[in-house]
Amino acid sequence: TRRYEAAGWLRKMVGVVASRDLPNEPTEEEFLLGLRSGSILCNALNKVHAGAVSK
């Protein structure tokens, strides 16, 4: 599913932090919980464009 693809992409982009918070094949609830804090998304943005989100 697209959720699995998105989780896989985020795990590749962010690495260990995402691996701990986002399973390979998350349920909808696990996906939402993994992204809720925003840290995974902020880390992914900083990988794409360094300094996009201040730490």
N, C-alpha and C positions, 0 to 999 in steps of 0.2 A: 504494500500500500504506500501511498505518498507519505504517510506518517513515518513508516519505517525508513523510507529513503531520506526524509528530512533528518531523522534521528541519526542515521548513518553519516550523513554529510556533516552534521554538527559535531558528532564524535570525532570525525577525522580532523575537522578544523580546530577544535578546542583541545582535544587530547584527554589527558587524565581527568580533568575536572568534569568533563561531560561524561566520560566512561563511568564515573562513580554515580552521577546523578541521572543518567539517561540510558536505560537498557537498550540493547540492540533492536528488539522488537517490542517497543512500549505499547501498553494499552493507551487509550485516549487519556485516561486519568493520569497515568505515569508520565505521559508526554507533557501534559499541562503542568503537573507538579514540578517536573524537571526544569521547565522554562519560567516558572512563576517568579523566581527571585530576580531574573534578568541577567544573572552573572554569565550564563552560557551564551546568551545572545550578545552581550557586551564583549565577551572574549572573542567570539566569532567576528564581530565587526572590527575589532582591533587587529585581527589576523588579516582581514581583507584590506583595511586601511589603517595603518599604524597611527595610534593617537586619536582615533575617531571618538573614543569614549575615555574620559579621564578615569584613572583608577582611584 
